[in-house]
């Protein structure tokens, strides 16, 4: 059985569940798995990359290329 067929079968079985406890346990497993699999793609920066980011941030700040936190929050509030 290929991955897509397995996922489809899992969803069908999940939809049949009537136990809140079983669903809560599966939600925990899913959250944990997402957290673990999401961290695989993250690579630490080198010191040089870190210093370059700092330099760029300082340059952006001196050139006024910043967004005020209140403006950002106002923009986010418009999303919904």
MARLO-372015 format. One line per field, with one value per residue (C-alpha): residue number from 1; residue in one letter; chain; y, z, x. Coordinates in steps of 0.2 Angstrom, whole numbers, plus 5000, padded with zeros to 4 digits. Example, Ala and Ser with C-alpha at 12.3 -4.5 7.8 and 13.67 -1.06 7.14 Angstrom:
<recs>
pos 1	2
code a	s
unit A	A
north 4978	4995
up 5039	5036
east 5062	5068
</recs>
This chain:
<recs>
pos 1	2	3	4	5	6	7	8	9	10	11	12	13	14	15	16	17	18	19	20	21	22	23	24	25	26	27	28	29	30	31	32	33	34	35	36	37	38	39	40	41	42	43	44	45	46	47	48	49	50	51	52	53	54	55	56	57	58	59	60	61	62	63	64	65	66	67	68	69	70	71	72	73	74	75	76	77	78	79	80
code x	x	x	x	x	x	x	x	x	x	x	x	x	x	x	x	x	x	x	x	x	x	x	x	x	x	x	x	x	x	x	x	x	x	x	x	x	x	x	x	x	x	x	x	x	x	x	x	x	x	x	x	x	x	x	x	x	x	x	x	x	x	x	x	x	x	x	x	x	x	x	x	x	x	x	x	x	x	x	x
unit A	A	A	A	A	A	A	A	A	A	A	A	A	A	A	A	A	A	A	A	A	A	A	A	A	A	A	A	A	A	A	A	A	A	A	A	A	A	A	A	A	A	A	A	A	A	A	A	A	A	A	A	A	A	A	A	A	A	A	A	A	A	A	A	A	A	A	A	A	A	A	A	A	A	A	A	A	A	A	A
north 5000	5017	5032	5041	5025	5023	5041	5040	5024	5032	5047	5035	5026	5042	5049	5033	5037	5041	5043	5060	5052	5043	5059	5069	5056	5056	5075	5074	5062	5073	5088	5079	5072	5089	5097	5083	5083	5102	5103	5092	5106	5119	5121	5133	5148	5150	5164	5173	5172	5178	5193	5197	5197	5209	5220	5220	5223	5238	5245	5243	5252	5267	5268	5268	5251	5246	5242	5249	5235	5244	5246	5227	5222	5234	5225	5208	5213	5217	5199	5191
up 5000	4995	5007	4999	5001	5019	5023	5016	5026	5042	5039	5036	5052	5061	5056	5063	5081	5094	5109	5114	5123	5108	5097	5110	5110	5091	5092	5104	5093	5077	5086	5092	5075	5067	5079	5077	5058	5057	5066	5053	5040	5053	5051	5063	5056	5055	5065	5048	5043	5060	5059	5041	5048	5062	5049	5038	5052	5058	5040	5038	5055	5050	5033	5042	5034	5049	5053	5070	5081	5082	5063	5061	5074	5065	5048	5056	5063	5046	5040	5048
east 5000	5007	5009	4993	4982	4988	4984	4967	4964	4970	4958	4943	4947	4950	4933	4925	4932	4920	4932	4937	4952	4958	4957	4966	4980	4981	4982	4996	5006	5003	5009	5024	5028	5026	5038	5051	5050	5050	5066	5076	5077	5084	5103	5112	5120	5139	5147	5150	5131	5126	5137	5131	5113	5118	5127	5112	5100	5110	5111	5092	5089	5100	5091	5074	5069	5059	5041	5034	5027	5010	5009	5013	5000	4987	4991	4989	4972	4967	4970	4955
</recs>
